[in-house]
């Protein structure tokens, strides 16, 4: 029980590390919470014009989700505990203890978690995101569609119901965190890449 609790706490603390903030500081860029959308994620870091910084942010936020789940799996935790670790690292990203519980929207971290659940699941979600983004050029819309499809992909690809339910919870939390983007998309005021 203590080991399980330690894994959950460690996952939350790992999730609380915001690579958008860390990388921006290392690159001498403004704190991403103070510019653009105010979100410390890769998309907002990209608006600084530093593609490498955005890429490192994306990789860092995805890696922490993947590492937390992968280590829990390798340690031999059962599926339910692995799912709690997955939720802990994701919630840490959304509500980080290090930054006053004000974090990102969780797209990259969710992707990392799903990739650890199954490489095929992560790939399906990533391809969905890329296709939607390529057509409409809205990162938020791509994230919303990919998140909505994730539980369906998980239901088809994964044998564990716990993983499927976790994918659903991740999707619902991610959609909730994008509620302001949903309002802007409906109003036609959302900022899109390559759009005026």
N, C-alpha and C positions, 0 to 999 in steps of 0.2 A: 504493500500500500504506500509506503514511504517512497519507494522507487517511482511508482506511478505518479505520485504528487510532485516529485522532483522533476520528472520529465515534463509535466504540464507547466510547472512554474518556469523551468528553463526555456521551454518553447515560447511562452508568453514574453519573457525578457528578451529572447532573440528576436521575436517579431516586433518588439518595441524599438529596435534599432532602425531608424529611418535613413536609408542609404541616399535618398534625395537630399537630405540636409547635410549628411556627412560628406558626400561627393561634392556638393556645391561649395562647401567650405574649403575642401582641398583644392578645388579649381579656382578659388577666389571669386565665385559667383554669388549673387544675392541669395539670401535664404529663400527657397522656393515658396515658402508660406507667405512671403511678402510681395510676390509678383504674380502676374497672370491670374490663374484660377485660384491661387493660394493653396493648391494641393501639392504636397511634397513627393509627387510621383514622377516617373520618367517623362510623361507627356509634358508636364509643366517645366521640368528641367530642360527639355528639348527646346522650349520657347526662348531659352537664353541664347540659343544659337550654337551651343557646344554639344555636338552630336556624341562625342566620346563620353561626356559627363552623363548624358541621358542614357546611353547604352550601359554604362557601369551601374547606374541607378536601377535600371531594369533588371540587369543580371543579379545585382545584390539583393533586391527585394524578392526576386524569384528564388534565388539560391537559399535564402533563409527558410522559405516555406518548404522547399525540397529537402534540405538538410534535416530539419526538425522531424519530418515524417520518416525519412529514410533511416535515420538513427534509431527512431522508435521501432521501426520494423526490424532492423538488424538486431536490436536488443532482444527481440522476441516478445514484445508486448502483443497482447491480443488485439483483434481488429477494433474493438470498442475503445480501447485505450489509445490506439494509434489515431483514431478519429478525434478523440479529445485533445490529443497533442496537435493535430491539424487545426482544430478550431482555436486552440490557445495561441498558436503562432499567428494565425490570421487576425484574431481579435487584438493581439499585441500590436499588429500593424495599424489596425483601425483606431485603437485607443491606447497609444503608447504611454507607459508610465514615465518615460524620460522627457516627454514633451507636453506635459499637462493633459494627457489623454486626448490630444487632438492630432490624429494621424491621417494617413492617406486613404484611398478608396479601395485598395486591396487587389487590384487587377493582377499585378505581377506576382504577388505573394500567393494568391489563389491558384495561378497557373503553376507555380512551383509545387504546391500541395498536390494538385491534380496529376502533375507529371510523376510525382513520387507514388501516387496511387497506381498509376498505369501510364507507361509511355504513350500508348495508343490514345488514351483518354486525353492526356495533355496535348498531343498532336492534333486531335480532332478539334479541341477548343481553340488552339492556336490558329489552325487553318480557317476556322469560322471567323475568328477575329480579323484575320488578314483579308479574307474575301469581303467582309462587310466594309472594312476600312478602305479597301481598294475601290469599291464602288461609290461609297457615299462620303468618304474622307472625314468622318467624325470618329475620333477615338472613343468618345463616350458611347456612341451608338454601337460601335463594334464590341465594346466591353459588355454592354447590356444584352446584346443578342447572343454573344458567346456564353455569358453567364447563364442565360435562360436555357441554352441548349445543353449545358454541362450535365445537369441531372439526367437528361434523356440519354446522352452518350454513356453516362456512368451506368444507368440501368441496363443498357445493351451490352456494355463491354466488361462490367465487373461482376464477379460472383457474390461479393459481400454486400448485403443490404445496408450494413453500417456505412460503408463507403458511399453508397448511393444517397442515403439520407444526409450524410455530411456534405456531399456535393450540392444537395438542395439547400441546406442551411447556408453554405458559402454563397450560393447564387442569390438567395434572398437578402443576405447582409450586404452583398455587393450592390444589388439593385437599390437597396435602401440608401446606401451611401451616395448613390448617383441621382438622388431625387431632385436636386437642383438642376442637374444636367437634363433630366427628363423634362422639367418645366421649360428650360431654354430650348430644347429640341422641339417641343410642341409649339412654342412661341416663335420659332424661327430665328432665335438670337444666339444659339450655341455657336461657339468658335470652332470652325473646321479648318483642317490643314489645306492650304491652297485655295481657300475660299475668302471672298471679301466680306 
